[in-house]
Amino acid sequence: MPIDEALDKIEGSEKEESPKKKKKSEAKSADLNEQLLIDAQKCLGEWLVDDYFSTEVKEYKSIIPFLKNAAPYLLKILPGKPSQSSNFSREFLQSVWLTTKLSAELWNFCLNRMNDYLAQTDILSNKTEKEIDVRKEAKECFPEMLLIEKVILKQTTFTKDIVIHPYLIPMAMSPEYRPLIAMTILDSISKKIIKSSDDRSQMFNAATDVIKYAPSLDQIADNAKKYKITELRKIVQELSSALEDYKQKWAWG
């Protein structure tokens, strides 16, 4: 079923629900605002293809559709705990993994964006499923997954400095809370509140250089208003958790 029809069906069913249940359903629907999903997918997908995995896609072009359409919500890019030797050398670890769980609605959205014909096939999740085991389903649905596991899902070690980009922040968040922060960062870049260039961060500054790209509550509210998103507390909590993870794992000392 196309994502438009699926969302229409959800909206139609809400009319028959109790006010309390309806309010809860509307909040969930707001989190998965389709235009927000599309906009965030576009900016994150282009960054993953043109920048973060630019070396890999030059050699393996067959993975571009996955990176551009599915990876913005199926992948997580996380900081790793660095090791520290007696001579004070420093290592940064950065890991790319498949997310473990994803709502069926968001899973179907990713597949539909890859190729809208998939909406007419049995590749899309059954309507009765609420949550997808991404690692299991990805192996069953993507023939290119073995290649992705080889060249994309990996842990990289940096021994001197590391390229820092603002989109590392939303990519460290849970996928369902990622879109609004991605668009807020894009808005901040366009307004020159933060810069979009990939600066190389030296070992002592890495955690700070990630955290400085975090959008303020005021900036988040401005973009939430644009997409009519009112449930912000969990999004902000997820953002704070991602930033804390960078602070704990990349901070010196």
C-alpha positions in Angstrom: 0.0 0.0 0.0 1.4 3.4 -0.9 2.4 5.6 2.0 -0.3 8.2 1.1 -3.1 5.6 1.2 -1.7 4.1 4.4 -1.7 7.5 6.2 -5.2 8.3 4.8 -6.4 5.0 6.3 -4.9 5.9 9.7 -6.5 9.3 9.6 -9.9 7.8 8.7 -9.7 5.3 11.5 -9.0 8.0 14.1 -12.4 9.5 13.5 -14.0 6.5 15.2 -11.7 6.4 18.2 -12.3 7.9 21.6 -11.0 11.5 22.2 -8.2 10.2 24.5 -7.1 7.5 22.0 -7.5 9.9 19.1 -5.2 12.5 20.8 -2.5 9.8 21.3 -2.8 8.6 17.7 -2.6 12.1 16.4 0.6 12.7 18.3 2.2 9.6 16.8 1.0 10.6 13.3 2.7 14.0 13.9 6.0 12.3 14.7 5.8 10.5 11.4 4.7 13.6 9.4 5.2 12.5 5.8 6.6 15.7 4.4 9.0 15.9 7.3 10.1 12.3 6.6 10.7 13.1 3.0 12.6 16.3 3.6 14.9 14.7 6.2 15.4 11.7 4.1 16.5 13.9 1.2 19.1 15.9 3.2 20.5 12.9 5.1 20.5 10.6 2.1 22.4 13.1 -0.1 25.0 13.6 2.7 25.5 9.9 3.1 26.0 9.3 -0.6 27.9 12.5 -1.5 30.0 12.8 1.6 30.1 10.2 4.4 30.2 7.2 2.1 31.5 9.0 -1.0 34.5 6.6 -1.3 32.4 3.5 -1.1 29.8 4.6 -3.7 32.5 5.3 -6.2 33.3 1.6 -6.3 29.9 0.1 -5.4 27.2 2.1 -7.2 24.6 -0.6 -6.5 24.3 0.6 -2.9 23.3 4.2 -3.8 19.5 3.5 -3.7 19.8 2.0 -0.2 22.0 4.8 1.1 19.9 7.6 -0.4 16.4 6.2 0.5 16.6 3.7 3.3 19.8 4.5 5.2 18.6 7.8 6.6 16.3 5.8 8.9 17.8 2.3 8.8 21.4 3.2 9.8 22.9 4.6 13.0 26.3 6.3 13.2 27.6 6.2 16.7 30.7 7.2 18.6 32.8 4.5 20.1 34.7 4.4 23.4 38.3 5.3 22.5 41.4 3.6 23.9 44.2 5.5 25.5 47.8 4.2 25.8 50.5 5.3 28.2 52.0 7.8 25.8 48.7 9.7 25.7 47.9 8.7 22.1 44.2 8.9 21.2 41.9 6.9 19.1 38.4 7.8 17.9 36.0 5.0 17.1 33.0 5.6 14.9 30.6 2.7 14.2 27.9 2.3 11.6 25.1 -0.2 12.4 21.7 -1.1 11.3 19.1 0.1 13.8 17.5 -2.9 15.6 13.8 -1.9 15.6 11.7 0.3 13.4 8.0 1.0 13.1 6.3 -0.8 10.3 5.1 2.5 9.0 8.6 3.9 8.7 10.0 0.7 7.2 7.3 0.8 4.5 8.0 4.5 3.9 11.7 3.7 3.2 10.9 0.9 0.8 8.2 2.9 -1.0 10.7 5.8 -1.5 13.2 3.4 -3.0 10.7 2.2 -5.6 7.0 2.9 -5.4 6.2 -0.3 -7.2 7.3 -2.1 -4.0 4.0 -0.9 -2.5 2.3 -3.4 -4.8 4.5 -6.4 -3.7 4.8 -8.6 -0.7 8.1 -6.9 0.2 6.3 -4.3 2.3 5.5 -5.2 5.9 2.1 -6.8 6.6 -0.4 -4.3 7.8 -0.8 -6.2 11.1 2.8 -5.7 12.0 3.6 -2.7 14.3 7.4 -3.1 14.6 10.1 -4.5 12.3 13.2 -6.4 13.3 15.4 -4.5 10.9 18.4 -6.8 10.9 16.3 -9.8 10.1 14.1 -8.1 7.5 17.0 -6.3 5.8 18.7 -9.6 5.1 15.5 -11.0 3.7 14.5 -8.0 1.6 17.8 -6.4 0.3 19.9 -8.6 -1.9 22.6 -5.9 -1.6 22.8 -6.4 2.2 25.8 -8.7 2.1 27.7 -5.9 0.2 26.4 -3.3 2.6 27.6 -5.4 5.6 31.0 -5.6 4.0 31.6 -2.0 3.0 29.1 0.1 5.1 28.5 -1.6 8.4 31.8 -1.2 10.1 33.8 0.4 12.9 36.4 3.0 11.8 39.4 4.0 13.9 40.8 7.5 13.7 44.2 8.1 15.3 44.8 11.8 14.7 41.8 13.8 13.7 38.3 13.2 12.4 35.9 14.9 10.1 32.9 16.3 12.0 29.6 17.1 10.3 26.4 18.3 12.0 24.4 15.4 10.6 26.3 13.1 12.8 23.9 14.3 15.6 20.6 13.1 14.1 22.2 9.9 12.8 23.0 9.0 16.4 19.4 9.4 17.4 16.5 6.9 17.2 15.2 7.0 13.6 11.6 8.1 14.5 13.0 11.2 16.4 15.6 12.0 13.8 13.8 14.0 11.1 13.0 17.2 13.0 16.5 17.6 14.3 18.0 17.0 10.8 15.8 19.7 9.3 16.5 22.0 12.2 20.2 21.6 11.5 19.7 22.2 7.8 17.8 25.3 8.6 20.6 26.5 10.9 23.1 25.9 8.1 21.1 27.9 5.6 20.8 30.8 8.1 24.6 30.5 8.8 24.0 29.8 12.5 26.3 26.9 12.1 28.6 26.0 9.1 28.1 23.0 6.9 31.8 22.4 6.0 33.4 19.2 7.2 36.1 20.5 9.5 38.7 18.2 10.7 38.6 18.1 14.4 41.7 17.4 16.5 41.6 14.8 19.2 41.2 17.1 22.2 38.2 19.0 20.6 36.1 16.2 19.0 33.3 16.0 21.5 33.0 19.8 21.8 33.0 20.1 18.0 30.0 17.8 17.8 28.1 19.4 20.6 28.5 22.9 19.2 26.4 21.9 16.2 23.4 21.0 18.4 20.3 23.1 17.7 18.8 25.2 20.4 15.2 24.7 21.7 14.2 27.9 20.0 15.5 26.7 16.6 13.8 23.3 17.1 10.5 25.1 18.0 10.7 27.2 14.8 11.0 24.1 12.6 8.4 22.1 14.7 5.9 24.9 13.9 6.7 24.6 10.2 5.8 20.9 10.3 3.0 21.3 12.9 4.8 19.0 15.4 3.7 19.5 19.0 5.2 16.5 20.7 8.7 17.7 21.3 9.8 16.4 24.7 10.9 13.0 23.5 12.6 14.4 20.5 14.6 16.8 22.7 15.4 14.0 25.2 16.7 11.8 22.3 18.9 14.7 21.1 20.3 15.3 24.6 21.0 11.5 24.9 22.9 11.5 21.6 25.0 14.5 22.6 25.7 12.9 26.0 26.9 9.8 24.2 29.4 11.8 22.3 30.5 13.7 25.4 31.1 10.4 27.3 32.9 8.6 24.5 34.9 11.3 22.8 35.7 13.7 25.6 39.3 13.8 26.7 40.1 12.6 30.2 
